[in-house]
């Protein structure tokens, strides 16, 4: 593992991280995701599933899972890329394939479009398709509430499934290619544990939920900025400030509230939260616009990751980026 430090104010152009990001983005755009039978995230989930039960010391077991499982798969990813570094082109390809397995933008957009399109004409089919996006019970949801759930998922999963691993890779790659890949895999594993275990009803879920709250602080706020940028509406960040705390999650409210402000629509999870309560629930046109905005935001995120990963930044530059996003 070679670590190159840039002096303050200097930028060192690097080829391998850029190739890695470009390959991962191209595969996500062209393929979507690997087949579930060989998808590393699905394999990780199948490994964790037997641990999702009551234990004599459930919180201690859950804490061990939350700490050890993401570190274990991140170490495997680091090792895989390190073994490939003897051949520079090979290491970029291996790193790109692993990074690709952590990304999910095309499938998110496709699933949202599938639900939103049929919500206008076939309510039962829309209800059947909605669980591919969100975990709420769709049986009593009206078409506007189905569209609201779909658009909420677009905003939240843009952060979880695309911005977070790209951001982790971009920052980690400032140290080395293998560290960047390991960071992306680590945060993807943390997100996966939260989606599987991070519920009050899960005996082992407390630590996974808290860790996810911590690591998603920056990606969620970055995603809110990207959504505002994609819509060319930075005022949405200010208008959304009163609703961001409505969801139980300390992070998901940021991208969701910003998208609600951009669309000027209400998002509602019945009995849990309402965002932008004075507006109406999204109609088909607003929900379709949300798909376009999220696609643009993802494109901007990919382009920025490609650009930043391709240069070696000084520590001061990284600090300014973090402070700028955190102050929004």
N, C-alpha and C positions, 0 to 999 in steps of 0.2 A: 504494500500500500504506500503510494507516494503522495505526500501532502505538500502542496506548494502554497506559500503564503505571499499575498500581495502586500506591498508596502502601502502605507496610507496614501490615498489619492491615485493609486495605480490600478490598471486593469490588465489582466493576463488572459488572452483568448485561449480557450481550451476546446478541443474537437470532440473528445469522447462523450462528455456529458450531453453535448448538443445532439450528437447522433442518437444517444439513448432516448432522450425526450422525443426527438422527431420520430423515431421508430415506434415508440409507445403510442404517441398520438395518432400516427398513421394507422396502426393496427386497431386502435379503438374506433377510429372513424370508418375503417373498411370492414372490420369483422364484428365489432361490438364487444364481445367477451368470448373467452375460450368456452368450449362445451363444458357443461356442469360436471360431467364425469371426470374431467381432468383439470377443472378450474382449481388453482391453489387455494382460493378463498373457500370454495365449497369443501375441499379436502380438509382444510383447517376446521371448518364448522363441524364436519363429521367426527373429527378427533375430539372436539370439545363437547359434543352432545351428550356422551355418557356421563360427563361430570355434572350435568345440569340436574341435580337431585338434592335431597336433604342429606346433610352430613352431621355427624356428632358436633363438629365445630364449624358450622357453615360459613361464618364470616371469615375465619382464618383460612379455610380452604379456598373461598372466593378470592381473598387477597392474594393467595399463592398463585391461583390461576391467572388473575389479572396482571401480576408482575412477571411470572415465569413464561407463560405461553407466548405473548408477543415477543419477548426477548429471544426465546428459542427459535421462532421462525425468522426473526430478523437476523440472528446469527447465521442461520443456514443460508439466507440470501446473501449476506456478506461473504460467507465462505465460498459460495458458488461463483460470485463475481471475482473474488480474489484468485481463485484457481484459474480463471480465464484470462487474467491479466498478462500472462506470458505472451499472448497474441492480442495486441491492442484492438484490432477490428472485432475479434471474437468477444472480447470483454464488453465492448459497446453493444453488440447484438444480444448477448446474454443479459446484460443489464436492462436493455430495452424490453426484452421479453418479460422479465420479472416485473418491471415497472408497469408494463401494459396490464399485467394480471391484477394490479391494484386499482386500475382506473375503470370507471363506469359512467360514461356520458351518453354514448349513442344508445345503449339499451334503455337508459333512463328516459331519454327523449322519445324513443319509440314506444315504450310502455305508456307514457303519459299521453301521447298522441292517440294511441289505441283506445284508451279509456275516454278521453275527451271527445273524440269523434263520435263514438257510439252513444255517449250520454245524451245526445240530442234526439236519437230515434229509437234506442233500444235500452231501456233502463235496466232490465235484468242482466243483459250482457255486460253493461258497464259495471254493475255490482259484482259480477263474477270476475271481472278483470282487475278491479280495484285492489284486491289483496296483493297483487304483484308490486304495488307501489307503497301501500301503507298497511299498518296492522289493525286499524279500527274495523269494527263490524259494519259492513256495508248494507246489511239487510233492510234497514229503515231509512237509508239516506236518499234524499231527493236528488234529481239531476244537478241542481246548483251546489249542493253539499258534496256530491261526488266530484264535481269539477274543482271545488275548493280543496278537497283532500288531495287531488292530483297535483294542483299547482303548489300547494304547501310542500308536497313531496319533492317536486322539482327544485324548489329553493333549498330545502334541507339536504337533499341528497347530492345536489351540486357541491355543497360544502363537504359532506362526508365522503362521497365516492369519487370526487374528482379534484377539487381544490386542495383538500387536506393531503393526499399522497403526493400531489405535484409540489406543493409547498414544502413538505418534508424532504422530498428528494432534492429540490432546489437548494435548500439550506444545507442539507447534509453533504451534497456534492461539492460544496465549498471546501470540504476537507478531502474527500476523495470520491470516486465513482462508487466504490463498494459501500461506503458509509451512506451516500445518498440513497442507494437502493435499499439498504437495510432500514433506513429511517422511513421510507415509504411503506415498506412491508410492516414495520412495527406499528405505525399509526393505522394502517388498514386492519391489522389484527386487533388493535384496541377498539376500533369502530365495530368490528365484527362481534367481539365479545359483548360490547354494549348492546348491540341489536339482538343478541341471543339471550343474554343473561341480565341485562341492566333494567330489570323491572322490580317493583316492590314485592311482587308475588314470588320472585325467584329467590330461594334461600342463599344462593351463592353470588347474587348479582350486585351487591352494594359496591364493592371495590371496583368492578368493571365500569359501573355507571360513573363513579366519582373520577376515575382516571380519564374516562372519555370527556367528562366536563372540563377537566384540566387541559388536555391536549387539543381540544377543539376550540379553545378560546380565540386563538389567532386565526385559524382557517375560517371560522364562522364570520368574523368581522371582516376579513379579507373578501369573503364571498359577498357580503352586503355591499361593499365598495364596488366590486365587479358588476353586480346587478345594476347599481345606480349608473355606473359607467356605460354599461351595455345599452341602457335605456336613455342615456344622455340626460339624466335627471338626478343630479347630486342633491337637490333639495329633498329627495325622497328619504335620504338618510336622516335629515332633521325632522321631517314629518312623521317618521316611523318611531321616533324616540319614546313616545308614550305607550307603545304597544309591545315593545321588544321584550318586556318582562312578563308578558301574559302567559306564554307557554311554560310548563314546568321546567323545561330544560333552560339552563342559563345561557345557552348558545344558539339554539335553533331559532329563537325569536328574531335574531339579527337578520339573517337572509330572508326569512318569511315576512317579517314586518316591512322590510325594504321593498320586497316584490309587491306586497299589498298596497304600499304607498305609490309605487310606480304605476300599477294598474288602476288605482283608485277603486279597489274592490274590497269587500269584507272576506276574511278567511275565518272559518269557524269549525272547531271540533266540538260537537255538541256536548255540553256538560263539563268541558275542560277549559277552553279559552276562545276568545273572539279577538281578532285583529282588525283594526280600522272599522269599529262598530257602526259608524254613521253611514257607511257605504253599503251597497248591495252586494250579494254574493256574485261570483264571476259567471257571466254568460259565456257561450261558446267562443265568441270573438275575443273576449278578454283572456280566456284560458289558452286559446291558440296563440295570442300575442305573448303570453308567458313562456310558451315553448320556445318561441323565437328569441326572446330576451335571454333565457337561460342558455340557449345554444350560442348566442353571441358572447355572453359572459364566459362560457367555457372556452370559446376560441381565444378570447383575450387572455384568460388564465394560461392556456397552452402556449401562446406566443410569448408571454412574459416569462414563463418558466424556461422556454427554449433560449431566450435571450440571456437571462440572468445565469442559467446553468452553464452557458458557454463562455462566461468570463469569471475570472477569479476576483472577487470583491475584497476590499479591505474590511476589517471588523467594524470600523466606523460607519461604512456604507450600510452594512447589514443592520446596525443599530438604528440608523435613521429610518430605514424602511419599517422596522418593527414599531418604532415610536409613532410614525406617521399613521399607520393603520390603527394602532391602539387608541389614538386620540380621536378617532371618528365617533 
